[in-house]
Amino acid sequence: MNKIKIPDELKKMNEIFSQNGFEAYLVGGAVRDMLLGKKADDWDVTTNAKPEEVMKIFRRVIPTGIDHGTVTVHFLGQEIEVTTFRTESDYSDGRHPDKVEYAGHIEEDLSRRDFTMNAIAASLEDGHIVDPYGGAEDLKKGIIRTVGIPHERFMEDGLRPVRALRFASKLQFSIEKDTYSEIFEENVQKKIASISVERFRDELMKMMASPKPSVGLKMMEETGVLKIFMDELSVCRGCIQKDDRGYHIFDVMDHNIYACDGAPKEKPLLRLAAFLHDCGKPASKVERTVEGHKINNFYNHEKYSVEIARSLMTKLKFSNAEIDYVCHLIENHMFHYESSWSDAAVRRFIVRVGLDSFDDLIDLRLADMYGKYNADVRLHNCAGCANLVELTDRVKALAAQSCALSLKDLKVNGKDLIAEGIPAGKKLGKILNELFQTVLDDPEMNDREKLLKLAKNLAN
């Protein structure tokens, strides 16, 4: 394929460039995705027009990265990043070039890019492909390869090796052997370690949104990248779970990695919870022999996992809300539902885990089951899922009944109790909680008059 179809908006943009004597090309991920037959919505354009010239010929332009030749053009409802042809040299901070010079030709611009599959341009005029490094052929073969010498590319920016691993996971590609082996090189490892934790975190979460995170995570472990940023997980490798009961076939590391694949792709943070859900098992492992049978127990491992997950996510500078979400799921993933649970017990379970978190908790449990054997698990198509189906049905039924599942659902509140002569303070809070527990046991008690009467009795 030596041409791609240029979107109409970009053709109209090109008319403006052309009328003013400039060339313009679509570059980067959009070209790569279109050559792979995928839809591309995020457009990056490169041109021989300098930033100030771009700002003259388009009405709405934001100088988002003007020091490096980049502006953002608002055009026909789109935000399009436009960068002047440029070359780069010397990366003393391991990320930003010390020297940026404008280039005269598109081929010079493509020479600075990381991988051959990202060093392909398409003319906005007719979609003609410019591919000086064989990126299109590498796409056909499913290969990730650096532009030029791998060591030079990786020493320019320590994030590039991590991006290679993420692309392997996203595209299900292999990494060309010289490119891959260079990630192990000592100076490249130091360069990787120099990148900010935020940049690593962002690549990790992009990997979590890939079709099979396990591909990239295994490479991260093999190359030592995981150890650089998440060394706390190293003890999971070799921590054997398999015993005479046959519950697991993988060690903790592989179990966690495969669990990621079993969680929904559209929930990357839930996949992170799957990756971390059993990381506390090595610290909690107890080996026993019962009647001649080898038994491995991991008592309260979820509590150890929460401690490790919270520490790791804090180090990687996730938001407090993200940390709390992941830790909440991990802390509650070991629930043991039985059909004998009363409706009151189910309601208490909902209150404990949160109705908003329930579906994600079920997804995490299914991911956990997936990770035991690296095999697909569906809620309504799994012999071992009958109890989860039953619990899900009961939760939905109780939620539909508008049961009181939080203090705010009570027919009385603190102001009502104060109006009845109960003074504000700790005692009032305890009474409200007692009323709530009563309603959990008997929903018919959620009546204003009944609750006020009970509150007065409790206050005396």
N, C-alpha and C positions, 0 to 999 in steps of 0.2 A: 504493500500500500504506500503510494507516494503522495497521497492527498487525503485530507479530512474535510468534512463539511464544516464550514465556519458559520456560527450562529448569526442570525440577521442583525442583532444588536452590534456585534463586533464588525460586521461588514459596513454598517453605517458609521461606526467609529472610524474605520479605516478610510472612508471617504473624506473625513475631515483631515486625517493625517496626510492622505495623498494630495488633497487640494492645496495643502501647505508645503508640499515637497518633501514629505517624510515617509519612511518605511515603518511598518509595524508588524509584529509577530505575536502569536499566542505561544506561550511557553509553559514549562513546568508540568504540574500534575494534571492539568486539564488536557494537554496533548497526550500524555501517557494514558489517561483514562479513556479518551476517545479512541485511541489506537487499540485499546483492549475491548472496545465495544461497549464501554460504560458511559453513563451520563455524567457530564461535567458541568457544574454550576458555578464553581469558583474560578474566575478567570484572571490570569496574570498576563500582562502584555509588556513586551519590550520594544523599544523604538530607538532610532537614531536622533530623535528630537530630545533636546536637553530639557530638564525640568521646567525652567522658566519659559521655554517655548511651548511646552505642553500646557502650562498655565495660561498662556495667551490664547491658544486656539480652542480651548474648552471653557465653558462658562463656570462650572462648579468643580474646583480642584482643591484638595486638601494636601498640604505639604507634609505628609505623614512620615517620610524618611528622606527628606530632601538632601541631607548630608551624604547619603549614599545613592542619590539619583532617583529616588522613588517618590511618587505622588499618588494620591488616590483620586480618580476621576469619577464623579457621579454622572452617569450617562444612561438615559432611557430606563431609569429605575434601578440601575445596577451600580454597585461600587466596584470599580475595576482598578487594580493596582497596576500602575504604569511605571516602568523603570527604564532609564536610558541604557543603551548598550554600554557595558563597562567591563573592565578587568580589575582583578583584585590581587594584592600581594601583601605578605607579612601579616601574620595573625598573632601578635604578641600576647593577646589576652585569650587566645584559643577559641575565639568566636568571631570577633569583628575584624575586618581587614584594616591594617594601619594605613594602607594606601589604596585609593580607588581612582581609577582613571577611566574616562569615557573612551569607548572603542568605536572604531569606524564601521565594523561589520558584525553581523549576527553571529558568525562563526567564532569571533573573538569572545563574544559574550557567553556563548555556550561552553567555552573552554574552562570557565570558572566554576561550573556547576558540579554537584557531588557525584551523581551516578549517571551512567549513559542513558538510562530510561528517562531521566529528568533533563537531559541535554538535547532535547528535540524541540524544534520550533516549527510553527506552521504559519505561513504568510496569511495575514488577515485579508489580503486581496483575493486569493484564489484557493487557499488551503494547502498550497504546495509545501511539502515537508523538507526541512533542512535538518540533516542528521549526520553530522561529521564523525560521530563516535560509534556508530552502529547500534544506537539505542533501540531502534525498531526491531532489529534482528534479535537483540537480547530479550526484548519483550516477548517475541515469538517463542524463544527457547525457555522463557521463565527464569532468567538469570539476572541477578543484581551485581553490577560491576562498576567500579569507580571510573570516572573520567581520568585517564592518565594513571600515574603511579599511585597505588593505594596508600602507601606511607605518607606521601605528600598531601593527599586529600584529607587524610585523617588527622594529620598534625596541624592542618589549618583550622579545624574545628572538631573538638572532642565529641560533639554530639553526632557527627556523621556515622561513626560505627554503630551507635545506638539506633540511629535511623535505619541503617541497613538491616538490623535485626527486626525492627518494627515493620519495615516493608516486606521482609520475608514472611512475617506472620500475616500481614494484611493481604498480600497478593498470592500467598502460598508458593513463592518463588524460592529457588536455591540461591545461595550467595557464591559467586565465582571463587574458586579455591584460593587464589592469591589475595583477593579482597578479604576473604574470611580469615585466612591465616594471619593477616596483618593486624587483626583486632587483638590477637594474643601478644603482640610485640610490646616489650616493656615500656618504651616511651609513649606508645599509643595508649597503653593502659593508664599511664600517668596523665595523659591529655584528657582521657575520658573522665578520670577522677577530678579533674579541674573544673568540669562544667557545674553549673548551679544545680542544686537539688530540684528546683522548680522545672528546669528544662528536662531533667530525667523523668520527673513525675509526669509531665505532659506527654512524653513519649510512651511511658508505661501505660497511661490511660488510653492513648490511641491504640496501643497494642491490645488492651482489654476489649476494645470495640471491633477487633479484627475477627474474621471468620473462625480462626482457631488460635487463641492466645498461646496454647501449649507449644506451638512451633517456635514462636519468638522467645517464650520464657525458658525453654530448654536450651536455646542458643545463648540466652543471657547467662544462664548458669554455667554452661560449658566454657564460654569465653571469659568468665570472671566478672562480667559487668554487674551481675546480680550481687555478687559479694561486695563490690565497691559501694553500692548504695543500700543494699538490704542484707547485710552480712548476718543479721540475726536469724535469717532463715536457713543458714548453712547447716545447722544441726538437724534439719528435717531430712536431709539426704542420709540414707542409711539407717534411719529410725524405722525398724521393721514393725509392721502392724500384724502381719499374718501369724495366725496361731492355729491350733487344732480345731477351732470352730469354723475356720474358712471365711471369716468376714471380709478380709481384705487380701488383695494379691500384690499391692504396691506398697512401697515405703511412703512415709508421710509427704515427702517432697513431690513425688509423682502423683500421689492422690490429690494433693492440693492443685497441682498444675492441671490435671485432667478435669478437676471439678470446675475450673474456669470455663472449659469448653462446654460444660453441661449447663451453664447459666445463660440466660437470654443475652444475645448480642447487643440488643438495644438498651441494656442496663449495665454499662461498664463498671459502675461503682459496686453493683451487686457481684459482678465477676471478681472485683478486687476482694470483696468479702469472702468469696469462695476460695480465692488463692490463699487467704490468711486464716480461714476458719479453723484449721487444725494445727496451726503453727505452734501451739502450746503443748502438743502431745509429747515431744521429747522430754520436756521438763516434768511431765506428770506420769511418765510411763512406769508401770509396776509389772514385773514378770512373776508369774506364779505357776505352780504345778498343782493341778487339782485332779486327784485320782488318776495320776499318770499322764494327764493331758496338759500340754503347755498352753497357758492363758496369758495374754497381754491385756492389761487394763490401763486406761488413761483417765483416772478419776478427776473430775472437775477440770478437764483440759480446756474447756471453753473459757474459763476464767483466766488461765495462763495465756490463752490465745488473745483475749481482749487486751491484756497488759502489753503484749508484744505488738499487736496491731496498733494500739493507741500510740505507743512510743515510735513505731516506724512511720506512721502517717504524720505524726507531729514533726518528726525530723524532715520528712519530705514536704512539709508545709501545705498539707491539705487544710481546708477550712474546718473550723470546729464542727459545723453542721455535717460535713462529709465524714469526719472522724466519728461523731456520735452515731450516725446512721450505720456505718460499717460495724462498729463495736456493738451496737444494739442487736444487729442480726447475728453476729458471732455469739454473743452471750446467750441468745435464746434458741440457737439452732438445735440444741439437744433435747427438745421437748419430747415427751413420750405420751402420745394420745392413745387412749383405749376407749372402746365402745361403751364401757361402763361409766364414763364420765357423765355426771348429771348436767343439765342445762346450766345450772349455777356454776359448775366447774368450767364449762366452756366459756361462760361470760367472764369469769375471773381470768381465764387464759387470754381472752381478747383484751381485757383491761391491761394485763401485764405486758403483752407484746405490742399492743396498739393495732386498731383495726386498719389504719393506713399502712402498717408494715406487714400485715398478715400475708398478702399475696407474695411479697418479696421473700418472706420467711419460708413459704412453701417452695418457691423457686430455689432458694438456697438448699433446702432439704433434698430436692430433686437433683441439684448439682452435686451434692454430697454423695448421693447414690450413684450418679454417673461416674464420679471419680473413683468409686470402689473397683470398677472393672473396665473403665474407659469405654463404656457402652451407653448408647442413647437411652434415656428414661423419659417417658411421657406420663403425665398424671393419670390419664384415663386409658393407658395402654401398658400397664406394668403390674405384674402379679403382686409385687411388694408395696404397691401404692394404695391398696384398698382403704387402709385406715386414714390416709391423707385425703382421699376423695370424700370419705365420710365426714371427716373434720371440716373440710371446706364447705360441704353442703350444710352442715349444722351452723357454721359461722354465718354463712349467707342467710340462712333462715332466721337466725336470731337478730342479725343486723336489720333485716326487713321488718322485724316486729317493733322497731324503734325502741329497743330496750335502753335503759340508762347504762351507758358504758363509760361515763366519766362524771365527775362532780357537776359539770355544767348541765348535764342532762337531768339532774334532780329537779323536782317541782318546787323546791325551796332553795334559798341561798342564804348567805351570811346575813344579809340585810333583813331578811324575813325573821331569822332567829333573834337578831338584836331587837327587832320590833316587838318580839314576844318576851323581852326582858332578859334574854341570855346575853351576858356581857361579852364584848369582843375579846379575843385572846386565844391562847393555846387550847383552852377547854372547848371553845366554840369550834375550832378546827377539828378537834377529836370527835365532837358530836356530829359534825358534817360527814366525817369519814365513816362513823358508825352507821349513819343513815344510808350512806352509799353502799356499805357492805350488806345492810339489810335488804336494800332494793336488788342487789345482785342475787341474793338468795330467793327473793320473792318479788318479781317485777310489779305485782299488783299493789305493793306497798308504796309505789311511786305516785302518791296522791298527796296533794298539799295538806289537807286536814290530818291525814294519818301521820304524815311526817312531822308536822308541827306538834301533835300530841306526843309522839315518841320522843321528840327533841326535849320537850318539857320534862318528861319522865327521866331522861338521861341527865338533865341538868340538875335534878334534885338529889 
